[in-house]
Amino acid sequence: MKSLAGTETDPIASTAGYATTADLSQYATDADVSANTDAIAAALQAASDEIETQSDMWADADYRKQLIRSLGAEVVATAFARAAS
């Protein structure tokens, strides 16, 4: 399957409706990341609110929700950086 950038992509990713790095590479810039910081934070907040986390002897539920937000932000930033290069 061809992506928006014209390269071969994972057929599962294409049919699932999410973009691969190849799809984003021609569109993502540093300005995109800066402009979407609030939207990304809001999406990660919504995800952490919706995901049911549990406490155990290693971490409590609130800490795991914070990890969703903080590690999610790192993952998104890395994805945008890789797509831009």
C-alpha positions, 0 to 999 in steps of 0.5 A: 500500500502507498502512503501519503508520502508515496512510500510502501507502508504497513498494510495493517497500519494503513487499514487501521487508520493511523499514520506511519512515520513515512506518512508524516515525514512530509508534513511534520515540522518543528512548527507542527509540534509547537502548535500542537503541544496543547492538543497533544497534552489534552489528548494524553490527559484524555487517554490517562482519564479513560484508561483504568489503572490499578495500584499494586506494590510497585506503583499506585494508579495515579503514578501510572496515569502520570506515566501515561501523560509524561511518557506519552509526551516523550513518545509523541515528541520523538515521533514528530522528530523522526518524521521531520528528519 
